[in-house]
Amino acid sequence: KKLLITQESHELTVKELRTITDYCDTDRIAQAFAAERGLICIKMPDYDGLSDKALLDLFLDLQATQGQWSREIAKAMENGEIDRDEFTAIQNEYNKFVVAGAEVMNRLRSFMAVTEESNSRKARK
């Protein structure tokens, strides 16, 4: 419809863009828009069934992504220079590390909320 020459405007509305992204069923569009603006997307995980093991898994993933980021820096620095491709690779690993850190913090926030709710129930008894 937007491509017809009879259309007044060929620009997408926000509603039309949302429809297209929903149809594509991918986060890649949001990630691309964020990357263009120097931002990153952090998926808000579902925290139903909170467990210590799930928190440990997130923490271990955080440590693993930090290691990958560090290895990328070390690899780039081997020759004493960093080119654009190496910097992009370092930035990508850093973004993964930031996302992993945000997931840990979100999980801890959920634990705090559960703790506060539990304490509130105990205080009302």
C-alpha positions in Angstrom: 0.0 0.0 0.0 2.8 2.4 0.9 4.5 1.9 -2.4 1.6 3.0 -4.6 2.2 6.3 -6.3 -1.2 7.4 -5.3 -0.2 7.5 -1.7 0.4 10.9 -0.2 3.3 9.7 2.0 5.5 6.7 1.7 6.9 7.0 5.2 6.0 4.4 7.7 4.1 5.4 10.8 5.2 4.0 14.2 2.1 1.7 14.2 3.0 0.3 10.8 6.6 -0.2 11.8 5.5 -2.0 14.9 3.3 -4.2 12.8 6.2 -5.1 10.5 8.5 -5.9 13.5 5.8 -8.0 15.1 5.4 -9.9 11.9 9.1 -10.5 11.6 9.1 -11.8 15.2 12.8 -10.9 15.8 14.7 -8.7 18.2 17.2 -7.9 15.5 15.3 -4.8 14.3 15.4 -3.3 17.8 19.0 -4.2 18.2 19.9 -2.5 14.9 18.0 0.7 15.8 19.7 0.7 19.2 23.2 0.1 17.7 22.7 3.0 15.3 22.3 5.3 18.3 25.1 3.7 20.3 22.7 1.9 22.6 22.2 -1.8 23.4 19.0 -3.7 24.1 18.7 -5.7 27.2 16.0 -8.4 27.2 14.0 -8.5 30.4 14.0 -12.1 31.4 11.1 -13.9 33.0 11.8 -14.5 36.6 9.0 -17.0 37.5 10.4 -19.7 39.7 13.3 -17.8 41.1 16.1 -20.1 42.2 19.6 -19.8 43.6 20.8 -22.0 40.7 19.3 -19.7 38.1 21.2 -16.8 39.8 24.4 -18.8 39.8 24.0 -19.6 36.1 23.5 -15.9 35.3 26.6 -15.0 37.4 28.7 -17.7 35.7 27.5 -16.4 32.3 28.5 -12.9 33.4 32.0 -14.2 34.2 32.3 -16.1 30.9 31.3 -13.1 28.9 33.8 -10.9 30.8 36.4 -13.5 29.8 35.4 -13.4 26.2 35.6 -9.6 26.2 39.1 -9.8 27.8 40.3 -12.3 25.3 39.1 -10.1 22.4 41.1 -7.2 23.9 44.2 -9.3 24.3 43.9 -10.6 20.8 43.6 -7.1 19.4 46.5 -5.8 21.5 48.9 -8.5 20.4 50.5 -6.3 17.7 50.2 -3.1 19.8 47.5 -1.6 17.5 43.7 -1.8 17.3 42.0 -1.4 13.9 38.4 -0.7 13.3 37.4 -4.3 12.9 39.2 -5.3 16.2 37.5 -2.4 18.0 34.1 -3.5 16.7 34.7 -7.0 17.9 35.8 -5.7 21.3 32.7 -3.5 21.4 30.4 -6.4 20.6 31.9 -8.5 23.4 31.6 -5.6 25.8 27.9 -5.2 24.9 27.4 -8.9 25.7 29.1 -8.4 29.0 26.9 -5.4 29.9 23.8 -7.3 29.0 24.9 -10.2 31.2 25.5 -7.8 34.0 22.1 -6.2 33.6 20.5 -9.7 33.7 22.2 -10.4 37.0 21.1 -7.1 38.4 17.5 -7.7 37.2 17.5 -11.1 38.9 18.8 -9.6 42.1 16.1 -6.9 41.9 13.5 -9.7 41.6 15.0 -11.4 44.7 14.7 -8.1 46.6 11.1 -7.7 45.6 10.2 -11.3 46.6 12.1 -10.7 49.9 10.2 -7.4 50.6 6.9 -9.1 49.8 7.6 -12.0 52.1 8.7 -9.6 54.9 5.6 -7.5 54.4 3.4 -10.6 54.8 5.2 -11.7 57.9 4.8 -8.2 59.4 1.0 -8.2 58.8 0.6 -11.5 60.7 
